[in-house]
Amino acid sequence: MDDKRDFLEQTINQHLGRMLAKREEMDKNGIKHVPVITISTEPGSYGDVIAEELARQMKFEFYNREIIQEVAKSTHADTTLIKSAEQEQLSGIQDLIASLVRKDYIWPGLYLEHLIKVTKAISKKGQAVFVGRGICFILPPEKRFAVLIVAPQEKRIEKIAKQLDKPLKEVEKLIKRREKSRSDFVKKSFHADVNDPVNYDITINTKDLSIEAAVDGIKGLYYKKFPAEQK
């Protein structure tokens, strides 16, 4: 087991070393670090759409499912294992680890350990928008702008039901399961309440807001918090 863990640590260090080398190259070329943006979103509140458009307009890297690829590189695991683990076992970090490894060894906190390392490495490069996974609780406030996207439950149910072509009752159960998984993961991993607006720089209700208006609002307050980044 020690040999396997040593190999994994070596793989992590090599991957993170490459990411940090890019950061050093940016420093040498006079490219300054830019604080990242984290988006926490209730299911069906358009948070992922807002985050992607925000990244496009600000010319930031976008990490939603893309973070899975980075964690996969760090863990030396297949992305499908991590994706499956996230979707099916997010309510229990121990179950998620078991799904990720699926061998004769299980290391407590493996997924979280690698998520934290990858997040910090990307943050050192800066200019990134993250979606979900409790990333705002990994980074200190001075290094990130944290956003919570919400919407009335009935609106979110209607949206997802239309997208999936499923009955409202079925979608309501689906959303409640997802919300519980999201809340449980953040509470167990970071000892925090994912739904508490105090944990964020801004909370946006998309009930009566367009995608563009939400993006403009986030950009405006981001530059208020980090005025040196405004061009």
NORUR-V700461 format. One record per pair of residues at least 24 apart in sequence whose ideal C-beta (glycine too) atoms are under 10 Angstrom apart, sorted by the first residue. I is the first residue (numbers start at 1). J is the second residue. D is the distance in whole Angstrom. If there is no record, write none. Layout:
{{I & J & D} {I & J & D}}
This chain:
{{1 & 104 & 9} {1 & 105 & 5} {1 & 107 & 9} {4 & 76 & 10} {4 & 101 & 10} {4 & 103 & 8} {4 & 104 & 9} {4 & 105 & 6} {4 & 107 & 9} {5 & 105 & 8} {5 & 107 & 7} {5 & 110 & 10} {7 & 76 & 8} {8 & 74 & 9} {8 & 75 & 7} {8 & 76 & 6} {8 & 77 & 10} {8 & 105 & 10} {8 & 107 & 8} {8 & 110 & 9} {8 & 114 & 9} {10 & 76 & 10} {11 & 73 & 8} {11 & 74 & 7} {11 & 75 & 8} {11 & 76 & 5} {12 & 73 & 9} {12 & 74 & 5} {12 & 75 & 8} {12 & 76 & 8} {12 & 113 & 9} {12 & 114 & 7} {12 & 117 & 6} {12 & 118 & 9} {12 & 121 & 10} {13 & 74 & 10} {13 & 117 & 9} {14 & 73 & 9} {14 & 74 & 10} {15 & 70 & 8} {15 & 73 & 5} {15 & 74 & 6} {15 & 75 & 10} {15 & 76 & 9} {15 & 114 & 10} {15 & 117 & 9} {15 & 118 & 8} {15 & 121 & 8} {16 & 70 & 10} {16 & 73 & 10} {16 & 74 & 7} {16 & 117 & 6} {16 & 118 & 8} {16 & 120 & 9} {16 & 121 & 5} {16 & 122 & 10} {16 & 124 & 9} {17 & 121 & 9} {18 & 73 & 9} {18 & 121 & 9} {19 & 70 & 9} {19 & 73 & 10} {19 & 74 & 10} {19 & 117 & 10} {19 & 118 & 8} {19 & 120 & 10} {19 & 121 & 4} {19 & 122 & 7} {19 & 124 & 7} {19 & 125 & 7} {20 & 120 & 10} {20 & 121 & 6} {20 & 124 & 6} {20 & 125 & 8} {22 & 121 & 10} {22 & 124 & 9} {22 & 125 & 6} {23 & 121 & 8} {23 & 122 & 10} {23 & 123 & 10} {23 & 124 & 5} {23 & 125 & 5} {23 & 126 & 8} {24 & 124 & 10} {25 & 125 & 10} {26 & 124 & 9} {26 & 125 & 7} {26 & 126 & 8} {26 & 127 & 9} {31 & 125 & 10} {31 & 126 & 9} {31 & 127 & 9} {32 & 126 & 8} {32 & 127 & 10} {32 & 228 & 8} {32 & 229 & 9} {33 & 123 & 9} {33 & 124 & 7} {33 & 125 & 8} {33 & 126 & 4} {33 & 127 & 8} {33 & 143 & 9} {33 & 229 & 10} {34 & 58 & 9} {34 & 59 & 10} {34 & 60 & 8} {34 & 125 & 9} {34 & 126 & 4} {34 & 127 & 5} {34 & 128 & 9} {34 & 222 & 10} {34 & 226 & 8} {34 & 228 & 9} {34 & 229 & 6} {35 & 123 & 8} {35 & 126 & 7} {35 & 127 & 9} {35 & 128 & 9} {35 & 139 & 9} {35 & 141 & 9} {35 & 142 & 7} {35 & 143 & 5} {35 & 144 & 6} {35 & 145 & 6} {35 & 222 & 8} {35 & 225 & 8} {35 & 226 & 5} {35 & 228 & 10} {35 & 229 & 7} {36 & 60 & 8} {36 & 61 & 9} {36 & 63 & 9} {36 & 119 & 9} {36 & 122 & 7} {36 & 123 & 5} {36 & 124 & 10} {36 & 125 & 9} {36 & 126 & 6} {36 & 127 & 7} {36 & 128 & 4} {36 & 129 & 7} {36 & 130 & 6} {36 & 135 & 8} {36 & 136 & 9} {36 & 139 & 7} {36 & 143 & 7} {36 & 144 & 5} {36 & 145 & 7} {36 & 146 & 10} {37 & 127 & 9} {37 & 128 & 7} {37 & 129 & 5} {37 & 130 & 7} {37 & 131 & 10} {37 & 135 & 10} {37 & 136 & 9} {37 & 144 & 7} {37 & 145 & 5} {37 & 146 & 8} {37 & 147 & 7} {37 & 201 & 9} {37 & 218 & 7} {37 & 219 & 9} {37 & 222 & 6} {38 & 63 & 10} {38 & 119 & 9} {38 & 123 & 10} {38 & 128 & 9} {38 & 129 & 8} {38 & 130 & 5} {38 & 131 & 8} {38 & 132 & 9} {38 & 133 & 9} {38 & 134 & 9} {38 & 135 & 5} {38 & 136 & 4} {38 & 137 & 9} {38 & 138 & 9} {38 & 139 & 7} {38 & 144 & 5} {38 & 145 & 7} {38 & 146 & 5} {38 & 147 & 7} {38 & 148 & 9} {38 & 200 & 9} {38 & 201 & 9} {39 & 63 & 10} {39 & 64 & 9} {39 & 129 & 7} {39 & 130 & 7} {39 & 131 & 5} {39 & 132 & 7} {39 & 135 & 9} {39 & 136 & 9} {39 & 145 & 10} {39 & 146 & 8} {39 & 147 & 5} {39 & 148 & 8} {39 & 149 & 6} {39 & 200 & 10} {39 & 204 & 10} {39 & 218 & 8} {40 & 130 & 9} {40 & 131 & 8} {40 & 132 & 6} {40 & 133 & 9} {40 & 134 & 8} {40 & 135 & 8} {40 & 136 & 6} {40 & 137 & 9} {40 & 146 & 7} {40 & 147 & 7} {40 & 148 & 5} {40 & 149 & 7} {40 & 150 & 9} {40 & 182 & 8} {40 & 186 & 9} {40 & 194 & 6} {40 & 195 & 9} {40 & 199 & 8} {40 & 200 & 7} {40 & 203 & 9} {41 & 131 & 7} {41 & 132 & 7} {41 & 147 & 8} {41 & 148 & 8} {41 & 149 & 4} {41 & 150 & 8} {41 & 151 & 9} {41 & 182 & 9} {41 & 204 & 10} {41 & 206 & 9} {42 & 148 & 8} {42 & 149 & 7} {42 & 150 & 5} {42 & 151 & 6} {42 & 152 & 10} {42 & 153 & 8} {42 & 156 & 6} {42 & 175 & 8} {42 & 178 & 9} {42 & 179 & 7} {42 & 182 & 8} {42 & 194 & 9} {42 & 195 & 8} {42 & 205 & 10} {42 & 206 & 9} {43 & 151 & 10} {43 & 153 & 10} {43 & 156 & 6} {43 & 157 & 9} {43 & 159 & 9} {43 & 160 & 7} {43 & 171 & 9} {43 & 174 & 8} {43 & 175 & 5} {43 & 176 & 9} {43 & 177 & 10} {43 & 178 & 5} {43 & 179 & 7} {43 & 181 & 10} {43 & 182 & 8} {44 & 151 & 7} {44 & 152 & 10} {44 & 153 & 9} {44 & 155 & 7} {44 & 156 & 3} {44 & 157 & 7} {44 & 158 & 8} {44 & 159 & 5} {44 & 160 & 5} {44 & 161 & 9} {44 & 163 & 8} {44 & 171 & 8} {44 & 174 & 10} {44 & 175 & 7} {44 & 178 & 9} {44 & 206 & 9} {45 & 148 & 9} {45 & 149 & 5} {45 & 150 & 6} {45 & 151 & 4} {45 & 152 & 9} {45 & 153 & 10} {45 & 155 & 8} {45 & 156 & 6} {45 & 159 & 8} {45 & 204 & 9} {45 & 205 & 8} {45 & 206 & 5} {45 & 207 & 9} {45 & 214 & 10} {46 & 149 & 7} {46 & 151 & 7} {46 & 155 & 10} {46 & 156 & 9} {46 & 159 & 8} {46 & 204 & 10} {46 & 206 & 5} {46 & 209 & 9} {46 & 210 & 10} {46 & 211 & 6} {46 & 214 & 8} {47 & 131 & 7} {47 & 132 & 8} {47 & 147 & 8} {47 & 148 & 9} {47 & 149 & 4} {47 & 150 & 9} {47 & 151 & 9} {47 & 204 & 9} {47 & 206 & 8} {47 & 214 & 9} {48 & 131 & 6} {48 & 132 & 8} {48 & 149 & 9} {49 & 149 & 10} {49 & 206 & 9} {49 & 211 & 6} {49 & 214 & 9} {49 & 215 & 10} {50 & 129 & 10} {50 & 131 & 9} {50 & 147 & 8} {50 & 149 & 6} {50 & 204 & 8} {50 & 206 & 8} {50 & 209 & 9} {50 & 210 & 10} {50 & 211 & 6} {50 & 212 & 9} {50 & 213 & 10} {50 & 214 & 5} {50 & 215 & 6} {50 & 217 & 10} {50 & 218 & 7} {51 & 129 & 5} {51 & 130 & 8} {51 & 131 & 5} {51 & 132 & 9} {51 & 147 & 8} {51 & 149 & 8} {51 & 214 & 10} {51 & 215 & 9} {51 & 218 & 9} {52 & 129 & 8} {52 & 131 & 8} {52 & 211 & 10} {52 & 215 & 10} {53 & 129 & 10} {53 & 211 & 6} {53 & 212 & 8} {53 & 214 & 9} {53 & 215 & 5} {53 & 218 & 10} {54 & 129 & 6} {54 & 147 & 9} {54 & 211 & 9} {54 & 214 & 8} {54 & 215 & 5} {54 & 216 & 10} {54 & 218 & 6} {54 & 219 & 7} {54 & 222 & 9} {55 & 127 & 9} {55 & 128 & 8} {55 & 129 & 4} {55 & 130 & 10} {55 & 131 & 9} {55 & 215 & 10} {56 & 129 & 9} {56 & 215 & 9} {57 & 212 & 9} {57 & 215 & 6} {57 & 216 & 9} {57 & 218 & 10} {57 & 219 & 7} {58 & 127 & 8} {58 & 128 & 10} {58 & 129 & 7} {58 & 215 & 9} {58 & 218 & 9} {58 & 219 & 7} {58 & 222 & 8} {58 & 223 & 10} {58 & 229 & 9} {59 & 127 & 7} {60 & 126 & 9} {60 & 127 & 5} {60 & 128 & 6} {60 & 129 & 5} {60 & 130 & 10} {61 & 122 & 8} {61 & 125 & 8} {61 & 126 & 9} {61 & 127 & 6} {61 & 128 & 5} {61 & 129 & 7} {61 & 130 & 9} {62 & 128 & 8} {62 & 129 & 5} {62 & 130 & 9} {62 & 131 & 8} {63 & 118 & 9} {63 & 119 & 9} {63 & 122 & 7} {63 & 128 & 6} {63 & 129 & 7} {63 & 130 & 5} {63 & 131 & 7} {63 & 132 & 9} {63 & 133 & 9} {63 & 135 & 8} {64 & 129 & 9} {64 & 130 & 8} {64 & 131 & 4} {64 & 132 & 7} {64 & 133 & 9} {65 & 131 & 9} {65 & 132 & 10} {66 & 122 & 10} {66 & 128 & 10} {66 & 130 & 9} {66 & 131 & 9} {67 & 115 & 8} {67 & 118 & 7} {67 & 119 & 8} {67 & 122 & 8} {67 & 128 & 10} {67 & 130 & 7} {67 & 131 & 8} {67 & 132 & 9} {67 & 133 & 6} {67 & 135 & 8} {68 & 115 & 10} {68 & 118 & 10} {68 & 133 & 9} {69 & 118 & 10} {70 & 114 & 9} {70 & 115 & 9} {70 & 117 & 10} {70 & 118 & 5} {70 & 119 & 9} {70 & 121 & 8} {70 & 122 & 7} {71 & 100 & 9} {71 & 111 & 7} {71 & 113 & 10} {71 & 114 & 5} {71 & 115 & 6} {71 & 117 & 9} {71 & 118 & 5} {71 & 119 & 9} {71 & 133 & 9} {72 & 100 & 9} {72 & 114 & 9} {72 & 118 & 10} {73 & 114 & 9} {73 & 118 & 8} {74 & 113 & 9} {74 & 114 & 4} {74 & 115 & 8} {74 & 117 & 6} {74 & 118 & 5} {74 & 121 & 9} {75 & 100 & 7} {75 & 101 & 9} {75 & 110 & 7} {75 & 111 & 8} {75 & 113 & 9} {75 & 114 & 5} {75 & 115 & 10} {75 & 117 & 10} {75 & 118 & 9} {76 & 114 & 10} {77 & 101 & 8} {77 & 102 & 9} {77 & 103 & 10} {77 & 110 & 9} {77 & 111 & 10} {77 & 114 & 9} {78 & 102 & 10} {82 & 111 & 8} {82 & 114 & 9} {82 & 115 & 10} {85 & 111 & 7} {86 & 111 & 9} {86 & 132 & 9} {86 & 133 & 8} {86 & 181 & 9} {86 & 185 & 9} {87 & 178 & 10} {87 & 181 & 9} {88 & 181 & 9} {89 & 181 & 9} {89 & 185 & 10} {90 & 132 & 10} {90 & 133 & 9} {90 & 177 & 10} {90 & 178 & 8} {90 & 180 & 10} {90 & 181 & 4} {90 & 182 & 7} {90 & 184 & 8} {90 & 185 & 5} {91 & 177 & 8} {91 & 178 & 10} {91 & 180 & 7} {91 & 181 & 4} {91 & 182 & 9} {91 & 183 & 9} {91 & 184 & 5} {91 & 185 & 7} {91 & 188 & 9} {92 & 181 & 9} {92 & 184 & 7} {92 & 185 & 9} {92 & 188 & 8} {93 & 184 & 9} {93 & 185 & 7} {93 & 188 & 6} {93 & 189 & 6} {94 & 188 & 9} {96 & 185 & 8} {109 & 189 & 9} {111 & 185 & 10} {111 & 189 & 9} {112 & 138 & 9} {112 & 185 & 9} {112 & 188 & 9} {112 & 189 & 5} {112 & 190 & 9} {115 & 189 & 9} {116 & 189 & 9} {116 & 190 & 10} {119 & 144 & 10} {126 & 229 & 9} {127 & 229 & 9} {129 & 218 & 9} {132 & 182 & 8} {132 & 185 & 10} {132 & 186 & 10} {132 & 194 & 9} {133 & 182 & 9} {133 & 185 & 8} {133 & 186 & 9} {133 & 189 & 9} {134 & 182 & 8} {134 & 185 & 6} {134 & 186 & 4} {134 & 187 & 9} {134 & 188 & 10} {134 & 189 & 6} {134 & 190 & 6} {134 & 192 & 8} {134 & 194 & 7} {134 & 199 & 10} {135 & 190 & 10} {136 & 186 & 9} {136 & 190 & 9} {136 & 192 & 9} {136 & 194 & 9} {136 & 199 & 7} {136 & 200 & 7} {136 & 201 & 9} {137 & 186 & 7} {137 & 189 & 8} {137 & 190 & 4} {137 & 191 & 9} {137 & 192 & 5} {137 & 194 & 8} {137 & 199 & 7} {138 & 189 & 9} {138 & 190 & 8} {141 & 199 & 10} {141 & 200 & 10} {141 & 201 & 8} {141 & 225 & 9} {142 & 225 & 9} {142 & 226 & 9} {143 & 226 & 10} {144 & 201 & 8} {144 & 225 & 10} {144 & 226 & 10} {145 & 200 & 9} {145 & 201 & 5} {145 & 202 & 8} {145 & 218 & 8} {145 & 219 & 10} {145 & 221 & 7} {145 & 222 & 5} {145 & 223 & 9} {145 & 224 & 10} {145 & 225 & 6} {145 & 226 & 7} {145 & 229 & 10} {146 & 199 & 7} {146 & 200 & 4} {146 & 201 & 5} {146 & 202 & 8} {146 & 203 & 10} {147 & 200 & 6} {147 & 201 & 7} {147 & 202 & 6} {147 & 203 & 8} {147 & 204 & 7} {147 & 214 & 9} {147 & 217 & 9} {147 & 218 & 6} {147 & 221 & 9} {147 & 222 & 9} {148 & 194 & 8} {148 & 195 & 8} {148 & 196 & 9} {148 & 197 & 6} {148 & 199 & 8} {148 & 200 & 4} {148 & 201 & 9} {148 & 202 & 7} {148 & 203 & 4} {148 & 204 & 7} {148 & 205 & 10} {149 & 200 & 10} {149 & 202 & 10} {149 & 203 & 8} {149 & 204 & 5} {149 & 205 & 8} {149 & 206 & 6} {149 & 209 & 10} {149 & 214 & 7} {149 & 218 & 9} {150 & 195 & 8} {150 & 197 & 9} {150 & 203 & 6} {150 & 204 & 7} {150 & 205 & 5} {150 & 206 & 7} {150 & 207 & 9} {151 & 204 & 9} {151 & 205 & 6} {151 & 206 & 5} {151 & 207 & 5} {151 & 208 & 10} {151 & 209 & 9} {152 & 205 & 8} {152 & 206 & 9} {152 & 207 & 6} {153 & 179 & 9} {154 & 207 & 10} {155 & 205 & 10} {155 & 206 & 8} {155 & 207 & 6} {155 & 208 & 10} {156 & 206 & 9} {156 & 207 & 10} {159 & 206 & 10} {201 & 225 & 6}}
